[in-house]
Amino acid sequence: MPSIKVAILGFGTVGEGIFRILNERKDDIKQETGHTIDIVSILVRDTAKEYLATPGTKITNDIQEILSNPDIDVIFEAIVGEEPAYSYLREAIEKGCHVITANKTMFAKHGPALVKHAEAHGVQARYEATTAGGVPIIRTITGLLPADRVRRIRGILNGTSNFILTKMREEEIPFKAALHEAQQLGYAEADPSDDVSGMDAFRKLMILSALAFGRQPDWQDVPIVGIDGVTIEGVQDASKGRLHYRHVADISVDEDGVLRGSVGPVLIGADHPLYGVDGVDNAVIVDTDHLGSLTLIGPGAGMYPTGSAMVGDFLQIIGKRESIVVTG
């Protein structure tokens, strides 16, 4: 039975989720695909740190130990930041590896170039997990494009912000208290600025723009407003009018081909598809010429939603269905 050898770059929450899913589902993967999966190496910063037990898998802090291994077929990238992630993946592609990433910071800026680089080298660069976690929005849009035209994409792309706005409304607590609870539950980082400022949602919006429209607007032309200016008084007033605050990322193309994007809090009524999307869930509405409006809702982040999206990409690379992937 053929074996597929993989490496994981980064062993934080997402990297551990990939490792767990591949190991928990290895028998199902073997049965479904005819392949055994061998996790050869995991890249970490500090080899002295205590990690989840990984019997048979080498823990290393040397990227060249991984990139120089000609037996590795697929690399999962789950590290943080634009660099060195981009350089690592470019080199991996040049050595003939398929790559799968969850790195939205890197992919928002370098995604189109990375995909073209992969195509030129006869491998695949997959990125479902960069946007909306466990919501299969990348594969959905990719499937729509050959027969339809996307006109607009809008949605809740940051689960942390959605959780905070939900808590403010349901428990009538101010922003700082809701943020503190999100941090205690692990939904927000110690430094939550990317989430609450809107930058995280913006990067995801740019990834979707490049996919759906083949380009991105000039970043400086997209207004970005976070949720840190939403007050408890504003939330309470909205609730009296049966309105909900949602942090919405929006990108559309007009008849002249002009792209217009925005990120910020908006008030919506009960007739809106995003009205009932609470907690850490993400939701994306795709408006097309022929299908009309399609809404996808699901968990936006975390070990299993993100890891599952990446393993789903992996199963597509090896050409088999992804129904065996766990979602939590």
C-alpha positions as CSV (number, residue, x, y, z in Angstrom):
1,M,0.0,0.0,0.0
2,P,1.5,3.4,-1.0
3,S,2.6,5.7,1.8
4,I,2.3,9.5,1.7
5,K,4.9,11.2,3.8
6,V,4.1,14.6,5.3
7,A,5.6,17.3,7.4
8,I,4.0,19.9,9.7
9,L,5.5,23.3,10.1
10,G,4.4,24.6,13.5
11,F,3.0,22.7,16.4
12,G,0.7,25.1,18.1
13,T,-3.0,24.7,18.2
14,V,-3.5,24.3,14.5
15,G,-0.4,22.1,14.0
16,E,-1.5,19.8,16.8
17,G,-5.0,19.7,15.3
18,I,-3.6,18.4,12.0
19,F,-1.5,15.8,13.8
20,R,-4.4,14.6,15.9
21,I,-6.8,14.3,13.0
22,L,-4.4,12.5,10.7
23,N,-3.6,10.0,13.5
24,E,-7.2,9.6,14.7
25,R,-8.5,9.0,11.2
26,K,-5.5,7.1,9.7
27,D,-7.4,3.8,9.4
28,D,-10.3,5.6,7.7
29,I,-7.9,7.4,5.4
30,K,-6.3,4.1,4.5
31,Q,-9.6,2.5,3.7
32,E,-10.9,5.5,1.8
33,T,-7.8,6.4,-0.2
34,G,-5.6,3.3,-0.4
35,H,-2.8,5.3,1.2
36,T,-1.1,5.1,4.5
37,I,-0.1,8.4,6.0
38,D,3.4,8.9,7.6
39,I,4.0,12.1,9.5
40,V,7.8,12.2,9.1
41,S,8.7,15.6,10.7
42,I,7.3,18.5,12.7
43,L,9.1,21.9,12.7
44,V,9.1,23.7,16.0
45,R,11.0,26.8,17.4
46,D,12.2,25.2,20.6
47,T,12.9,21.4,20.7
48,A,13.4,21.6,24.4
49,K,9.7,22.5,25.0
50,E,7.3,19.8,26.0
51,Y,4.9,18.9,23.2
52,L,2.2,16.3,22.6
53,A,3.8,12.8,22.2
54,T,4.6,12.1,18.6
55,P,6.0,8.5,18.5
56,G,7.7,7.8,15.2
57,T,7.8,11.5,14.2
58,K,10.9,13.7,14.3
59,I,10.6,17.0,16.2
60,T,13.1,19.5,14.7
61,N,13.9,23.2,14.6
62,D,15.8,22.9,11.4
63,I,13.7,23.6,8.3
64,Q,16.4,22.3,6.0
65,E,16.1,18.9,7.6
66,I,12.6,18.9,6.3
67,L,13.1,20.6,2.9
68,S,16.1,18.4,2.1
69,N,14.1,15.2,2.6
70,P,13.2,14.0,-0.9
71,D,10.6,11.6,0.5
72,I,8.3,14.2,1.8
73,D,5.2,14.6,-0.4
74,V,3.1,17.2,1.4
75,I,3.9,20.0,3.8
76,F,1.3,21.5,6.2
77,E,2.2,25.1,7.2
78,A,0.7,26.3,10.5
79,I,3.2,28.9,11.7
80,V,2.5,32.6,12.3
81,G,3.4,35.6,10.2
82,E,4.4,36.4,6.6
83,E,8.0,35.3,7.0
84,P,9.6,32.8,7.1
85,A,6.3,31.0,6.1
86,Y,6.3,32.3,2.5
87,S,10.0,31.5,1.9
88,Y,9.6,28.0,3.4
89,L,6.6,27.3,1.1
90,R,8.3,28.6,-2.0
91,E,11.3,26.4,-1.4
92,A,9.1,23.4,-0.6
93,I,7.2,23.9,-3.9
94,E,10.5,24.1,-5.8
95,K,11.5,20.8,-4.3
96,G,8.2,19.2,-5.6
97,C,6.1,19.2,-2.4
98,H,2.4,20.0,-2.3
99,V,1.7,22.7,0.3
100,I,-1.3,23.4,2.5
101,T,-1.5,26.6,4.6
102,A,-3.6,28.2,7.2
103,N,-1.6,31.4,7.2
104,K,-3.9,34.2,6.3
105,T,-1.3,37.0,7.0
106,M,1.1,35.5,4.5
107,F,-1.5,34.3,2.0
108,A,-3.4,37.6,1.7
109,K,-0.3,39.2,0.4
110,H,1.5,36.3,-1.4
111,G,-1.3,33.9,-2.2
112,P,-1.7,34.5,-5.9
113,A,2.1,34.3,-6.4
114,L,2.3,31.1,-4.4
115,V,-0.5,29.4,-6.3
116,K,1.2,30.4,-9.7
117,H,4.5,29.1,-8.3
118,A,3.0,25.8,-7.4
119,E,1.3,25.5,-10.9
120,A,4.6,26.2,-12.6
121,H,6.2,23.3,-10.6
122,G,3.4,20.8,-11.1
123,V,2.2,20.7,-7.5
124,Q,-0.7,22.2,-5.6
125,A,-0.9,25.1,-3.0
126,R,-4.1,24.7,-1.0
127,Y,-5.5,27.3,1.5
128,E,-9.0,26.5,2.6
129,A,-8.1,27.0,6.2
130,T,-7.0,30.6,5.7
131,T,-10.5,31.9,5.6
132,A,-13.5,31.1,7.8
133,G,-12.0,28.1,9.5
134,G,-14.2,25.0,9.0
135,V,-16.5,26.8,6.5
136,P,-15.6,25.4,3.0
137,I,-15.8,28.8,1.3
138,I,-12.7,28.4,-0.8
139,R,-13.8,25.1,-2.3
140,T,-17.3,26.5,-2.8
141,I,-16.2,29.5,-4.7
142,T,-13.7,27.5,-6.7
143,G,-16.6,25.1,-7.7
144,L,-18.9,28.0,-8.7
145,L,-16.4,29.9,-10.9
146,P,-16.4,27.7,-14.0
147,A,-20.2,28.1,-14.5
148,D,-21.1,31.3,-12.7
149,R,-19.9,34.7,-11.9
150,V,-19.5,36.0,-8.4
151,R,-20.7,39.6,-7.9
152,R,-20.4,40.1,-4.1
153,I,-19.0,38.4,-1.0
154,R,-19.9,39.5,2.5
155,G,-19.9,37.9,5.8
156,I,-18.6,37.4,9.4
157,L,-15.0,36.4,8.9
158,N,-13.7,36.7,12.5
159,G,-15.1,34.5,15.2
160,T,-13.5,36.5,18.0
161,S,-15.3,39.7,17.1
162,N,-18.6,37.9,16.6
163,F,-18.2,36.3,20.0
164,I,-17.6,39.7,21.7
165,L,-20.6,41.3,20.0
166,T,-22.8,38.4,20.9
167,K,-21.7,38.6,24.6
168,M,-22.3,42.3,24.7
169,R,-25.8,41.9,23.4
170,E,-26.9,38.8,25.3
171,E,-25.3,39.6,28.7
172,E,-25.4,43.4,28.4
173,I,-21.7,43.8,29.3
174,P,-19.2,46.3,27.9
175,F,-16.6,45.6,25.2
176,K,-13.7,45.2,27.6
177,A,-15.6,42.6,29.7
178,A,-16.6,40.6,26.7
179,L,-13.1,40.7,25.3
180,H,-11.7,39.5,28.7
181,E,-14.1,36.5,28.6
182,A,-13.0,35.7,25.0
183,Q,-9.4,35.7,26.1
184,Q,-10.2,33.4,29.1
185,L,-12.0,31.0,26.8
186,G,-9.1,31.0,24.3
187,Y,-11.1,32.7,21.5
188,A,-8.9,35.8,21.7
189,E,-5.1,36.1,22.0
190,A,-3.3,38.0,24.7
191,D,-2.9,40.7,22.1
192,P,-6.3,40.8,20.3
193,S,-5.6,43.8,18.1
194,D,-5.7,41.9,14.8
195,D,-9.2,40.5,15.6
196,V,-10.9,43.6,17.2
197,S,-9.3,46.1,14.8
198,G,-10.7,44.3,11.7
199,M,-7.3,43.5,10.2
200,D,-7.9,39.7,10.4
201,A,-11.2,40.0,8.6
202,F,-9.6,42.3,6.0
203,R,-6.9,39.8,5.2
204,K,-9.5,37.0,4.7
205,L,-11.5,39.3,2.5
206,M,-8.5,40.0,0.3
207,I,-7.9,36.2,-0.1
208,L,-11.6,35.8,-1.2
209,S,-11.3,38.8,-3.5
210,A,-8.2,37.3,-5.3
211,L,-10.0,34.0,-5.7
212,A,-13.4,35.3,-6.8
213,F,-12.4,38.3,-8.9
214,G,-8.8,37.4,-9.8
215,R,-7.5,40.5,-8.1
216,Q,-7.6,42.6,-5.0
217,P,-8.5,46.3,-4.6
218,D,-5.8,48.6,-3.5
219,W,-5.5,47.8,0.2
220,Q,-5.4,51.5,1.2
221,D,-8.8,52.1,-0.5
222,V,-10.6,49.6,1.7
223,P,-12.0,51.2,4.9
224,I,-11.4,49.1,8.0
225,V,-13.2,49.7,11.2
226,G,-12.9,47.4,14.2
227,I,-15.4,46.6,17.0
228,D,-13.6,48.4,19.8
229,G,-15.7,51.5,19.1
230,V,-19.0,49.6,19.6
231,T,-20.4,50.7,23.0
232,I,-22.7,48.8,25.3
233,E,-25.2,51.7,25.0
234,G,-25.2,51.3,21.2
235,V,-25.7,47.6,21.5
236,Q,-28.6,48.1,23.9
237,D,-30.3,50.7,21.7
238,A,-29.9,48.3,18.7
239,S,-31.5,45.5,20.7
240,K,-34.5,47.7,21.5
241,G,-35.0,48.1,17.8
242,R,-34.5,44.3,17.3
243,L,-31.3,44.9,15.5
244,H,-28.0,43.1,15.9
245,Y,-24.4,44.4,15.4
246,R,-22.3,42.3,13.1
247,H,-18.8,42.8,12.0
248,V,-19.0,42.4,8.3
249,A,-16.4,42.2,5.6
250,D,-17.8,43.1,2.2
251,I,-16.3,43.0,-1.4
252,S,-18.2,43.5,-4.6
253,V,-17.6,44.3,-8.3
254,D,-19.7,46.7,-10.3
255,E,-20.6,46.6,-14.0
256,D,-17.5,48.6,-14.8
257,G,-15.3,46.1,-13.1
258,V,-14.5,48.3,-10.1
259,L,-13.9,46.5,-6.8
260,R,-15.2,48.0,-3.6
261,G,-14.5,46.6,-0.2
262,S,-15.2,47.5,3.4
263,V,-14.8,46.0,6.9
264,G,-16.7,47.2,9.9
265,P,-19.6,46.9,12.3
266,V,-23.1,47.2,10.8
267,L,-26.6,46.9,12.1
268,I,-28.9,44.3,10.6
269,G,-32.5,43.2,11.0
270,A,-34.1,39.9,11.4
271,D,-34.6,39.4,7.7
272,H,-30.8,39.4,7.1
273,P,-29.0,36.0,6.7
274,L,-26.4,37.0,9.3
275,Y,-28.9,38.0,11.9
276,G,-28.8,34.7,13.8
277,V,-25.1,33.9,13.5
278,D,-23.9,34.2,17.1
279,G,-20.8,33.2,19.1
280,V,-17.6,32.2,17.4
281,D,-19.4,31.1,14.2
282,N,-18.4,32.5,10.8
283,A,-20.8,33.0,7.9
284,V,-20.2,34.0,4.3
285,I,-22.8,35.1,1.7
286,V,-21.8,34.7,-2.0
287,D,-24.0,36.5,-4.5
288,T,-23.7,35.2,-8.1
289,D,-25.4,35.8,-11.4
290,H,-27.1,32.4,-11.8
291,L,-27.3,30.7,-8.4
292,G,-28.3,33.8,-6.6
293,S,-27.2,34.1,-2.9
294,L,-25.6,31.2,-1.1
295,T,-24.9,31.4,2.6
296,L,-22.4,29.1,4.4
297,I,-22.2,29.1,8.2
298,G,-19.9,27.2,10.5
299,P,-17.1,27.3,13.2
300,G,-14.6,29.9,12.3
301,A,-11.5,28.9,14.2
302,G,-9.9,26.4,16.6
303,M,-7.9,23.2,16.6
304,Y,-10.4,21.0,14.9
305,P,-12.2,23.3,12.4
306,T,-8.9,24.7,11.1
307,G,-7.1,21.3,11.2
308,S,-10.1,19.7,9.5
309,A,-10.1,22.2,6.7
310,M,-6.4,21.5,6.1
311,V,-6.8,17.7,6.1
312,G,-9.7,18.2,3.7
313,D,-7.3,20.0,1.3
314,F,-4.9,17.1,1.8
315,L,-7.6,14.6,0.8
316,Q,-8.4,16.6,-2.3
317,I,-4.8,16.6,-3.3
318,I,-4.6,12.9,-3.2
319,G,-7.8,12.8,-5.2
320,K,-10.4,11.3,-2.8
321,R,-13.5,12.5,-1.0
322,E,-13.1,14.3,2.3
323,S,-16.2,13.1,4.1
324,I,-14.1,11.3,6.7
325,V,-12.6,14.5,8.1
326,V,-13.7,15.3,11.7
327,T,-15.0,18.7,12.5
328,G,-14.8,18.8,16.2
